[in-house]
Amino acid sequence: MTKERKSNREGKKKPAMTPKEKKAAKRARRESKDPLGFDKAK
């Protein structure tokens, strides 16, 4: 009789945010921290 192997390993977790979402959140956070509201892109 052979022993059956059982795997309790879970698959990879999905990231909470996609790279695009991360970048947008970072930009929004940086803009909200800007005291005078200057647009640095101009």
N, C-alpha and C positions, 0 to 999 in steps of 0.2 A: 504494500500500500504506500502510495506516495502522498506526501503532505502538500496540501494546496496552499500556495502563497497568497496572502491577502494584504493588499496595500491600503493603508489609511491615509496616504498622502493626498493633500488637497492640491488643486490646480493653482496656477498663478492668480493673484488678486488683480482685479482691474484697477488702474490708477484712479484716484479720486477726481483728478482733472486732466484734461488733455493738454499738451504743450501750448496750444492756442489759448485755452482757458487760463492757464497759468500766467501767460504773458499779459493777457487782458487784465487779470486781477492785479498783477504787479503794477501795471501802468495806472490803473484806477487808484490803487493805494498811494502811489507816488504823487498823482495829481491832487488827491485829497489832502496830502501833507503840505503841498505848495502853499505858502502863506499869502502871497499876493495874487495868485492865479495867473501868472504870466504863462503864455504859451511858448514853450521852448522850441517848438518846431519851426516857428517863423524866424 
